[in-house]
Amino acid sequence: ETGVTQTPRHLVMGMTNKKSLKCEQHLGHNAMYWYKQSAKKPLELMFVYNFKEQTENNSVPSRFSPECPNSSHLFLHLHTLQPEDSALYLCASSQVEQGESRYTFGSGTRLTVV
Amino acid sequence: AQSVAQPEDQVNVAEGNPLTVKCTYSVSGNPYLFWYVQYPNRGLQFLLKYITGDNLVKGSYGFEAEFNKSQTSFHLKKPSALVSDSALYFCAVRGTGFQKLVFGTGTRLLVSP
């Protein structure tokens, strides 16, 4: 266990479904991140939350909606997804004030859109 | 803006041989450099980091990396590869202050028996 827990580990959803990915960190960090990892593509940063405030949205389609209710929890709400959204979604956390602070990653949610 | 280049998509090495996975970076100011490893269907695991000090950094599982400021490189090395080292390796960099960590595209390491 890394201290960052993602659920579920696997998710299959239809294009008309609504689902949510959950991330929880037990490290006392104050920044959290969502990344998308697709086959044969670079790691894509989707959203950054710094002290619960969203500080970055890297042109992510509106069918992905993040939520950060507190510094320990991060959600990614999904609706009307497309097959190309199938990927491994990774959550990470870090301590903002410490530039040398490493990111700690969860094990990811493997999402398949059918 | 900071960036990372991993010029090799894949590195093949025989078990017992030394391995090198290359990384070059671009950042304003002093860099914070990291290596992560990813096994199939898992998240990224921290291997080692360079912040300041000795240019040779030692990390987990016998890996080390050498910081070279003049060549802006941070190559990952291991003296003797194991089959279990086969995985996807990511180099990452961030500058001083709150800047997000920027990852390279990853290098797949394949160690053959």
Boltz contact constraints between the chains, C-beta under 6 A:
constraints:
  - contact:
      token1: [A, 42]
      token2: [B, 105]
      max_distance: 6.0
  - contact:
      token1: [A, 43]
      token2: [B, 103]
      max_distance: 6.0
  - contact:
      token1: [A, 90]
      token2: [B, 43]
      max_distance: 6.0
  - contact:
      token1: [A, 96]
      token2: [B, 98]
      max_distance: 6.0
  - contact:
      token1: [A, 99]
      token2: [B, 32]
      max_distance: 6.0
  - contact:
      token1: [A, 99]
      token2: [B, 96]
      max_distance: 6.0
  - contact:
      token1: [A, 100]
      token2: [B, 32]
      max_distance: 6.0
  - contact:
      token1: [A, 100]
      token2: [B, 51]
      max_distance: 6.0
  - contact:
      token1: [A, 102]
      token2: [B, 46]
      max_distance: 6.0
  - contact:
      token1: [A, 102]
      token2: [B, 49]
      max_distance: 6.0
  - contact:
      token1: [A, 103]
      token2: [B, 101]
      max_distance: 6.0
  - contact:
      token1: [A, 105]
      token2: [B, 43]
      max_distance: 6.0
  - contact:
      token1: [A, 105]
      token2: [B, 44]
      max_distance: 6.0
  - contact:
      token1: [A, 106]
      token2: [B, 43]
      max_distance: 6.0
  - contact:
      token1: [A, 107]
      token2: [B, 42]
      max_distance: 6.0
  - contact:
      token1: [A, 107]
      token2: [B, 43]
      max_distance: 6.0
  - contact:
      token1: [A, 108]
      token2: [B, 43]
      max_distance: 6.0
